[in-house]
Amino acid sequence: MNDWLADLGLFLAQLLSLVVIIGLIVAVVARARAGAMDRTSLRIEELNDARDYRRRRLTLAASEPGTRKRLLKRFRREDKVREKQERKAEKAREPIAWVIDFHGDIRASSTGRLAEEVSALIDAAEAGDEVIVRLESAGGLVHAYGLAAAELDRLREAGLRTTVCVDKVAASGGYLMACGADQLRAAPLAVVGSIGVVAQVPNVHRLLKRHDIDVEVLTAGRYKRTLTVFGENSEEGREKFLEDLETVHELFKRHVSERRPALAIEAVATGETWYGRDALERGLVDALGTSEAYLMERMQEVRVLHLRLEPRRRLSERLGAAVSLGVERALEKGLEVLEQSPLRRR
């Protein structure tokens, strides 16, 4: 009895010491890495394997208990055949369809990650490969989406065939990006278009004047500030503001026309949006269908790999997870000790 209590006390003391030591290590490392930029890790998933795994699970679940053994044997035979095919493919690499995603907000905040993914693909892809971009964006800032569109253009400039799939929306800046693809596909009710420019500037000058509040807007340069929020706006400022909007609109139309020369640009550059079927009739897209349907089609012909750059967890987070796991296992061990104790047996 006394020996058991001594062993238990020693075990708890060792556990406490381990937790304290690891906690100190985590704190030191976290402080040393504070302010450092998060590194990214590349995650790659072979969609063919994922699809095959789901198919097998569903087949087994739907089969009679007596046939499952036969099905498992068949799956093993399929695996052997595939392994032989893969060994042959190692000598002459078959084409690959690479899949990346872009979900855009008003600032196109994912552009940095997109740029790195595009660079990785340009380095790794070979002639005959395809890049499939699943794109979703309702547009946003002109300069932000101009940069995002330029990043996708790099794929075409590198000689890689690109397909953009739009399941929900690619409007305004989203369409600015999508129109550069070799093939643009949209779901039947996806929103496409909005080749136009919009700007809104509230003005509270009269409200301030009513309360005897003066606001002075001082500029150097005739058009440094055309319309303001607090000052009194002039007709000349409005005209210049509209002129700037028209300039951006012309740049937008030119960008689309260069990438889709068969498109009747003046007929569609009205700022309107269309659903997938109407967009197909107007030449804004090339085909109808969801991204999942297209990926299944490509899986019949080539390997389909989905890649994504994700922020790498900080060392402190990884150590914290390790500590939690260690404590959990230690507690389980402690419970086992208690279960075997003389007190418990009594």
C-alpha positions as CSV (number, residue, x, y, z in Angstrom):
1,M,0.0,0.0,0.0
2,N,2.7,2.5,1.0
3,D,4.8,1.5,-2.0
4,W,1.8,2.1,-4.3
5,L,1.2,5.6,-2.9
6,A,4.9,6.4,-3.2
7,D,4.9,5.3,-6.9
8,L,1.7,7.4,-7.5
9,G,3.3,10.5,-5.9
10,L,6.5,10.1,-7.9
11,F,4.4,9.7,-11.1
12,L,2.4,12.9,-10.4
13,A,5.6,14.8,-9.5
14,Q,7.2,13.7,-12.8
15,L,4.1,14.7,-14.7
16,L,4.0,18.1,-13.1
17,S,7.7,18.7,-13.8
18,L,7.2,17.7,-17.5
19,V,4.3,20.1,-18.0
20,V,6.3,23.0,-16.4
21,I,9.4,22.3,-18.5
22,I,7.5,22.1,-21.7
23,G,5.5,25.2,-20.8
24,L,8.7,27.1,-20.3
25,I,10.0,25.9,-23.7
26,V,6.8,27.0,-25.4
27,A,7.0,30.5,-23.8
28,V,10.6,31.0,-24.7
29,V,10.1,29.9,-28.3
30,A,6.9,32.0,-28.7
31,R,8.7,35.1,-27.4
32,A,11.6,34.4,-29.7
33,R,9.3,34.1,-32.8
34,A,7.0,37.0,-31.9
35,G,6.5,39.3,-34.8
36,A,8.0,36.9,-37.3
37,M,6.1,36.3,-40.5
38,D,4.1,33.1,-40.7
39,R,5.6,30.6,-43.2
40,T,3.3,28.6,-45.4
41,S,3.0,25.0,-46.1
42,L,1.9,23.4,-49.3
43,R,-1.0,21.0,-49.1
44,I,-1.6,18.6,-52.0
45,E,-4.6,16.3,-52.3
46,E,-5.0,13.8,-55.2
47,L,-8.7,14.1,-55.9
48,N,-8.8,10.8,-57.9
49,D,-7.8,8.8,-54.8
50,A,-10.3,10.7,-52.7
51,R,-13.1,10.0,-55.1
52,D,-12.1,6.3,-55.4
53,Y,-12.0,6.0,-51.6
54,R,-15.6,7.4,-51.3
55,R,-16.8,5.2,-54.1
56,R,-15.5,2.1,-52.4
57,R,-17.0,3.0,-49.0
58,L,-20.4,3.6,-50.5
59,T,-20.2,0.4,-52.5
60,L,-19.4,-1.6,-49.4
61,A,-22.1,0.1,-47.3
62,A,-24.7,-0.7,-50.0
63,S,-23.6,-4.3,-50.5
64,E,-25.0,-7.4,-48.8
65,P,-22.8,-8.7,-45.9
66,G,-22.0,-11.9,-47.8
67,T,-20.6,-10.0,-50.8
68,R,-18.2,-7.6,-49.0
69,K,-15.3,-10.1,-48.9
70,R,-15.5,-10.5,-52.7
71,L,-15.6,-6.8,-53.1
72,L,-12.5,-6.3,-51.0
73,K,-10.7,-8.8,-53.1
74,R,-11.7,-6.9,-56.2
75,F,-10.5,-3.6,-54.7
76,R,-7.1,-5.2,-54.0
77,R,-6.9,-6.4,-57.6
78,E,-7.7,-2.9,-58.8
79,D,-5.0,-1.5,-56.6
80,K,-2.4,-3.9,-58.1
81,V,-3.4,-2.9,-61.6
82,R,-3.1,0.8,-60.7
83,E,0.3,0.3,-59.1
84,K,1.6,-1.3,-62.3
85,Q,0.2,1.6,-64.3
86,E,1.8,4.2,-62.0
87,R,5.2,2.4,-62.3
88,K,4.9,2.7,-66.1
89,A,3.8,6.3,-65.8
90,E,7.0,7.1,-63.8
91,K,9.0,6.7,-67.0
92,A,6.9,9.1,-69.0
93,R,4.9,11.5,-66.8
94,E,1.2,11.8,-67.8
95,P,-0.6,15.2,-68.0
96,I,-1.9,16.5,-64.7
97,A,-4.9,18.9,-64.0
98,W,-3.9,21.2,-61.1
99,V,-6.7,22.8,-59.1
100,I,-6.5,26.0,-57.1
101,D,-9.1,28.1,-55.5
102,F,-9.7,31.9,-55.3
103,H,-12.4,33.4,-53.0
104,G,-12.3,37.1,-53.4
105,D,-13.4,39.8,-51.0
106,I,-13.6,43.5,-51.8
107,R,-9.9,43.9,-51.3
108,A,-8.9,40.7,-53.1
109,S,-7.1,39.7,-49.9
110,S,-6.2,36.2,-51.3
111,T,-4.1,37.6,-54.1
112,G,-0.8,37.1,-52.2
113,R,-1.5,33.4,-51.7
114,L,-2.7,33.1,-55.3
115,A,0.5,34.6,-56.6
116,E,2.6,32.1,-54.7
117,E,0.4,29.2,-55.9
118,V,0.8,30.4,-59.5
119,S,4.6,30.6,-59.1
120,A,4.6,27.0,-57.7
121,L,2.6,25.8,-60.7
122,I,4.8,27.6,-63.2
123,D,7.8,25.8,-61.7
124,A,6.2,22.4,-61.5
125,A,3.8,22.1,-64.4
126,E,4.8,20.6,-67.7
127,A,3.6,20.9,-71.3
128,G,0.1,19.3,-71.6
129,D,-0.9,20.1,-68.0
130,E,-4.0,22.1,-67.2
131,V,-4.7,24.6,-64.4
132,I,-8.3,24.7,-63.1
133,V,-9.2,27.7,-61.1
134,R,-12.4,27.6,-59.0
135,L,-13.2,31.3,-58.7
136,E,-15.7,33.1,-56.7
137,S,-15.8,36.9,-56.4
138,A,-18.3,39.7,-56.7
139,G,-15.5,42.2,-57.4
140,G,-14.0,45.1,-55.4
141,L,-11.2,47.6,-55.6
142,V,-9.8,48.2,-59.1
143,H,-6.1,48.0,-58.3
144,A,-6.6,44.9,-56.1
145,Y,-8.4,43.0,-58.8
146,G,-6.1,44.3,-61.5
147,L,-3.2,42.6,-59.7
148,A,-5.2,39.4,-59.2
149,A,-6.0,39.3,-62.9
150,A,-2.4,39.8,-63.7
151,E,-1.4,36.9,-61.6
152,L,-3.8,34.6,-63.5
153,D,-2.4,36.0,-66.8
154,R,1.0,34.6,-65.8
155,L,-0.3,31.1,-66.3
156,R,-1.3,31.8,-69.9
157,E,2.0,33.6,-70.5
158,A,3.9,30.5,-69.2
159,G,2.1,28.4,-71.8
160,L,-0.2,26.6,-69.4
161,R,-3.8,25.9,-70.5
162,T,-6.2,27.4,-67.9
163,T,-9.8,26.7,-67.1
164,V,-11.8,28.9,-64.8
165,C,-14.9,27.4,-63.2
166,V,-17.5,29.8,-61.7
167,D,-20.1,28.1,-59.5
168,K,-21.7,31.2,-57.9
169,V,-20.4,34.6,-59.0
170,A,-17.6,36.2,-61.1
171,A,-18.7,39.8,-61.5
172,S,-16.8,43.0,-62.0
173,G,-13.3,42.3,-60.7
174,G,-14.1,38.6,-60.6
175,Y,-14.9,38.6,-64.3
176,L,-11.8,40.7,-64.9
177,M,-9.8,37.7,-63.6
178,A,-11.9,35.0,-65.2
179,C,-12.0,36.3,-68.7
180,G,-8.3,35.5,-69.2
181,A,-8.8,31.7,-69.1
182,D,-8.5,29.5,-72.2
183,Q,-11.9,28.1,-71.2
184,L,-14.5,29.8,-68.9
185,R,-17.2,27.6,-67.5
186,A,-20.1,28.7,-65.3
187,A,-22.9,27.0,-63.5
188,P,-26.4,27.6,-65.1
189,L,-27.4,30.2,-62.4
190,A,-23.9,31.6,-61.7
191,V,-23.8,35.4,-61.9
192,V,-21.4,36.7,-64.6
193,G,-20.5,40.1,-66.1
194,S,-20.9,43.5,-64.6
195,I,-18.3,45.0,-66.9
196,G,-18.6,48.5,-65.4
197,V,-17.2,50.8,-62.8
198,V,-19.0,52.3,-59.8
199,A,-18.0,54.8,-57.1
200,Q,-20.0,56.4,-54.3
201,V,-18.8,59.5,-52.3
202,P,-21.1,60.8,-49.5
203,N,-21.0,64.5,-48.9
204,V,-22.0,66.2,-45.6
205,H,-21.0,69.7,-46.5
206,R,-24.5,71.2,-46.1
207,L,-25.0,69.4,-42.8
208,L,-21.8,71.0,-41.5
209,K,-22.7,74.4,-42.9
210,R,-26.0,74.2,-41.1
211,H,-24.2,73.8,-37.8
212,D,-21.6,76.6,-38.7
213,I,-18.8,74.1,-39.1
214,D,-16.2,75.0,-41.7
215,V,-13.9,72.4,-43.4
216,E,-11.0,73.5,-45.5
217,V,-9.7,71.2,-48.2
218,L,-6.2,72.3,-49.2
219,T,-4.5,70.7,-52.2
220,A,-1.5,71.2,-54.4
221,G,-2.4,70.1,-57.9
222,R,-5.5,71.0,-59.9
223,Y,-7.1,67.5,-59.6
224,K,-5.6,66.3,-56.4
225,R,-9.0,66.1,-54.9
226,T,-12.0,66.1,-57.2
227,L,-14.9,65.1,-54.9
228,T,-14.7,65.3,-51.1
229,V,-16.7,64.1,-48.2
230,F,-16.6,67.3,-46.1
231,G,-15.9,70.2,-48.5
232,E,-18.1,71.8,-51.1
233,N,-17.9,69.9,-54.4
234,S,-17.7,71.8,-57.7
235,E,-19.1,70.9,-61.1
236,E,-15.5,70.8,-62.5
237,G,-14.6,68.2,-59.8
238,R,-17.6,66.1,-60.7
239,E,-16.7,66.2,-64.4
240,K,-13.2,65.1,-63.7
241,F,-14.4,62.3,-61.4
242,L,-16.7,61.0,-64.1
243,E,-13.8,61.3,-66.6
244,D,-11.6,59.1,-64.3
245,L,-14.4,56.5,-64.1
246,E,-14.7,56.4,-67.9
247,T,-11.0,55.9,-68.2
248,V,-11.1,52.9,-65.8
249,H,-14.1,51.6,-67.7
250,E,-12.2,51.8,-71.0
251,L,-9.3,49.9,-69.5
252,F,-11.7,47.2,-68.2
253,K,-13.2,46.8,-71.7
254,R,-9.8,46.7,-73.4
255,H,-8.7,44.0,-70.9
256,V,-11.7,41.8,-71.7
257,S,-11.6,42.4,-75.5
258,E,-7.9,41.4,-75.7
259,R,-8.7,38.1,-74.0
260,R,-12.0,37.4,-75.6
261,P,-11.8,39.1,-79.0
262,A,-15.0,37.4,-80.3
263,L,-17.1,39.2,-77.6
264,A,-19.3,42.1,-78.6
265,I,-17.8,44.3,-75.9
266,E,-20.0,47.3,-76.3
267,A,-23.1,45.2,-76.0
268,V,-22.1,43.6,-72.7
269,A,-20.0,46.4,-71.1
270,T,-23.1,48.0,-69.7
271,G,-22.5,47.1,-66.0
272,E,-25.2,44.4,-66.2
273,T,-24.9,40.9,-64.9
274,W,-26.2,37.7,-66.4
275,Y,-26.9,34.2,-65.2
276,G,-24.9,31.4,-66.7
277,R,-27.2,30.5,-69.6
278,D,-27.7,34.1,-70.7
279,A,-23.9,34.7,-70.3
280,L,-23.2,31.7,-72.6
281,E,-25.5,33.2,-75.3
282,R,-23.7,36.5,-75.1
283,G,-20.3,34.9,-75.3
284,L,-19.2,35.8,-71.8
285,V,-18.5,32.1,-71.0
286,D,-17.7,29.1,-73.1
287,A,-19.6,26.3,-71.4
288,L,-22.2,25.5,-68.7
289,G,-21.5,23.2,-65.8
290,T,-20.4,23.1,-62.2
291,S,-16.8,22.8,-61.2
292,E,-17.4,19.4,-59.5
293,A,-18.9,18.0,-62.8
294,Y,-15.9,19.2,-64.7
295,L,-13.4,17.8,-62.2
296,M,-15.2,14.4,-62.4
297,E,-14.9,14.6,-66.2
298,R,-11.2,15.3,-66.0
299,M,-10.6,12.5,-63.5
300,Q,-11.6,10.0,-66.2
301,E,-8.7,11.2,-68.3
302,V,-5.9,12.5,-66.1
303,R,-4.7,12.8,-62.5
304,V,-6.3,15.8,-60.7
305,L,-4.3,17.4,-57.9
306,H,-5.7,20.1,-55.6
307,L,-3.1,22.4,-54.1
308,R,-3.3,25.1,-51.5
309,L,-0.8,27.1,-49.6
310,E,-1.8,27.3,-45.9
311,P,-0.2,29.2,-43.0
312,R,2.2,27.0,-41.2
313,R,1.3,26.7,-37.5
314,R,3.7,28.5,-35.2
315,L,6.1,26.3,-33.3
316,S,4.4,27.4,-30.1
317,E,1.1,26.1,-31.4
318,R,2.6,22.8,-32.4
319,L,4.3,22.4,-29.0
320,G,1.1,23.4,-27.3
321,A,-0.7,20.6,-29.2
322,A,2.0,18.2,-28.3
323,V,1.8,19.2,-24.6
324,S,-2.0,18.7,-24.7
325,L,-1.6,15.3,-26.2
326,G,1.1,14.4,-23.6
327,V,-1.0,15.5,-20.7
328,E,-4.0,13.6,-22.1
329,R,-2.0,10.4,-22.4
330,A,-0.5,10.9,-18.9
331,L,-4.0,11.3,-17.4
332,E,-5.1,8.2,-19.1
333,K,-2.0,6.4,-17.7
334,G,-2.8,7.8,-14.2
335,L,-6.4,6.5,-14.5
336,E,-5.0,3.1,-15.3
337,V,-2.8,3.2,-12.2
338,L,-5.8,4.1,-10.1
339,E,-7.8,1.3,-11.6
340,Q,-5.1,-1.2,-10.6
341,S,-4.6,0.3,-7.1
342,P,-5.4,-1.7,-3.9
343,L,-7.8,1.1,-2.8
344,R,-9.8,0.7,-6.0
345,R,-10.0,-3.1,-5.6
346,R,-11.4,-2.8,-2.1
